[in-house]
Amino acid sequence: MTAVALFAAAGAQASTITIGSVLPPGSTPTEFGGVQTFFNTALPEKGVNLVSPVNGAIVRWRVQGAEGGPFFLRILRPNGSGGYSAMGTSNPATPTGTGLQTFNTNLPIRAGDLIGVDPSNATDKIGVADVAGASFGFVFPPPFDGATVAPSGTASGKEVELSAEVQPTPAVSSLEPDFGPVAGGTTVKITGTDFNAASAVKFGSTPATGFTVESDTQITAIAPRSTTVGAVDVTVTTLAGTSPAVRADRFYYEGCAVPKLKGKTLKAAKKSLGRADCKLGKVKRAEGKPGKVLKQSPKPGKVLKSGSKVRVTVGQ
């Protein structure tokens, strides 16, 4: 059965974090006055996120009082010296009225990034509200993605009616159990955050045999077969990215990784097999170097279930 066949929560929507303006009422549609980027630089309202507090992806953005267009959402990354690096723009979006407008997107964002908005025409408008303590900046002309620019100017006591929803990158905090046979088939409970709408679960580079999103914090996955013995990182992917590798996401594949036995004494061969989670099987005798392993079956490098037996031929 494939991972797609077992996936059971496609309709679940991940939790998001709002950044940008609170979209206060009473704003005035205001002309950009040029094809330039507007972005808030201070938002005094309690609990407001001026910048993204997390890594992830913007999944929706909103404007109010907008006319004309199309408009583009822009990601700006402060460089610590008063400038901003342009990190990406959304697909174009055209409002159908001056009321609250919501547009879907999938735009990567990092913690500390700001959002801005670009018009298509100098006469395009966006809502701007009078808010004590607020301010916004503008960059003329809008920068190319990858460019670093300084603001062309600022406006105090004004707030641009622009906000966005950030879906955080998923994170894995524990696995239960965190080990299983190389043959696969182990049912693993993955605990973490921001799992809703997960599109993939992998054990190392191999997709899970199947997985079910139980909630935003739990996934049940079936470990796939492995061709190697040892630890792999279990990762979860959503449209906001792939969970970073951490110690808590390690899954250990148990098995018999057949060692090279040729030339060893029978006693040394037994120790080597034990360390590899294998066992000594049938021992044959044949003409050859006395006391040394001449042949073995299976061959070195073969990965079998734990406790598998390895047959040897020893010289006499």
Helices and strands as residue ranges (DSSP letters): H 3-6, E 17-20, E 28-31, E 37-42, E 56-63, E 72-78, E 84-89, E 101-109, E 114-118, E 125-139, E 148-149, E 153-160, E 162-168, E 171-176, E 179-181, E 187-193, E 200-203, E 206-207, E 210-215, E 218-222, E 230-238, E 241-242, G 247-249, E 250-254, E 256-257, H 266-275, E 279-286, E 293-297, E 303-304, E 309-315
